Structure formats: structure tokens, C-alpha cells
């Protein structure tokens, strides 16, 4: 995976180290992964972006993969999307990119949204893959959502309950997520990528950190979102979703994002949750078209 990419660990001013895979030459695009994965999820999309003339930076979010996993604070601020977004802005600036586009899948989409709010001068355009806004999803919780997204309520339980249960067999837990949320079969996932996901997820610090990501989403992130409820995102937004997944079924995805952003486009792709791996060509084509509009401006 990622042949020809540089694989770097970038130490930030906070002392946290973030793993970045870097390749290409052109307008910069930051790619952010989701749970319970790493930047490896972009292995089939990133080369297509490079071939289209972009520089690609694919990072592991703090708490995930080869990035640092700092101990959290009682208020979960350490894993707030605000803190995670600040990491990514500094990574890009360290690489010489003061302004860039960003695509985020799953948790990475939530970081991308916060990045666009807190660092509007840095974000040219941003794309979110298979999510609706966090507050919207919590506010509209019903039996169907709670059944399919039970992990939103399991992972936020006080430590060490979810950590102990997941840690008993992390490979089984991770593979069960891939199988349940994807709708194209396990064969669409690269063996090398799944090996990386499992290897990273076996680390107890990673299990704890990723639980903290969700605990933050159910607490401090909602506080930050409430404080910004009257703000609008200036950057153009592309929303993509899997038509065989739950997000596209429960929400009018474009309309939910129009509540916070004035310039939203988007469409569904006939797969499940893992768009970059279930439909890499369609996902790459949509991102290239969207990000190229900025390059041509």
C-alpha cells in the first residue's frame, strides 16, 4: 500500500506525534479516516488523487494507528474534535500547506467539520463521507439508530467497561464492525489494510483512545457545537453517503448539512459505510471533481 509515499511522524507543538502518509505534487488534500481504522483506508483512493494532480496527506488521527495516544482528561477535551482538528491544521502547516482541501470519512468527517469551523482560513473545500452532524444524529435517536449504531452508546460508558470487553478479542470486534457496516463483503477490504487495522487496534492505548473519541462526541463536542449553532461554514461542502447504509436511509443528508453550510452538494453511492474501500473509483471521482473546482478557480 501507498507505494511512493513518504511515511512520516510529525511532532507538533503540543508534543503529540501524528503519522502522515504523503505523496504527489499539486494542490494539497488532507484525508482523514474513521473508526476503527487508520489512514490505510485511503490506499485505493489516494493514488487516484495523485494521478489527478493533487498532493495527498493521509494521517492517522490522534489515538489511532501509528499516531500518539495521549492520556485523556476527565472532561474528554483531549479527544474533542476541536483538539483533533488543531492537530491536522498544524500537520499541514508543518508540511507547507497553509490552505488545503480535506475529506473525512466517519470520525474523520467530524474532525473535518470542526476544522472548517475553527480554521476557516485554512480550508478551501471539504467533503464528509457517510455521516450527518453529530448533534443531529443524537437528537433523532430512535430504536433503529440505536440498534445499528449501538457502539455510540457502548463506547461512551465509563472506563474501563468497553475497554475490557473489546480488549478480550480486539480482532473479532474490529472485523465485526467491518462486516456489519460494509455491504460489499469482506473481500473489498485489502488484507494489508485489515492487518494494519487489527495490529493497531490490539494496542490497549488505542482501544482506550478511540473510546475517548466517542466519549468526547457525547459530551464536550456537543458543548462546542452548541456554542457554534449560529455559525455557518463558509467552505463549499460535498456530502457522500452509502445508499445501502443507515445514514442515507435515516436522513436527507444534503438537507441536514445545509443547516450549517450554505453551499452543499452531494450524492449517494450504492455501497455501505466504507466508501473509500467499497467504492474507491466512485469516491475518488467525486472528490477529484469537487476539489478540482477549487483548483480551477
Number of C-alpha atoms within 10 A of each C-alpha: 12 15 8 11 17 13 15 14 18 20 17 15 9 8 10 15 21 25 24 26 20 20 22 21 13 14 18 26 28 25 28 27 26 21 19 21 23 27 26 25 26 23 19 20 22 30 22 19 21 19 12 17 17 22 21 27 26 27 30 26 30 26 27 29 25 21 22 21 22 17 14 17 10 9 13 19 20 22 29 26 25 22 15 22 25 17 23 26 21 19 24 20 13 13 13 10 17 15 19 21 26 31 25 22 27 22 25 27 27 26 29 29 25 23 25 25 21 17 15 15 14 19 23 20 22 27 27 27 28 26 26 24 17 15 15 12 16 15 8 10 12 10 9 11 16 13 11 13 14 12 15 17 13 14 22 20 16 12 13 11 13 17 21 14 11 19 18 11 11 21 18 12 16 19 15 12 13 19 14 14 18 22 19 18 13 15 10 14 18 16 11 11 19 20 13 18 23 20 13 23 25 17 15 15 18 23 24 24 23 24 26 28 27 23 25 23 26 19 15 19 24 16 13 15 17 12 10 13 10 9 13 15 19 17 21 20 26 22 22 24 29 25 18 18 22 19 20 22 12 13 15 11 23 21 14 16 23 15 15 19 17 14 15 20 17 19 14 17 20 16 19 24 28 25 27 22 24 24 19 20 15 15 20 21 15 18 22 18 11 20 26 15 10 14 14 6 5
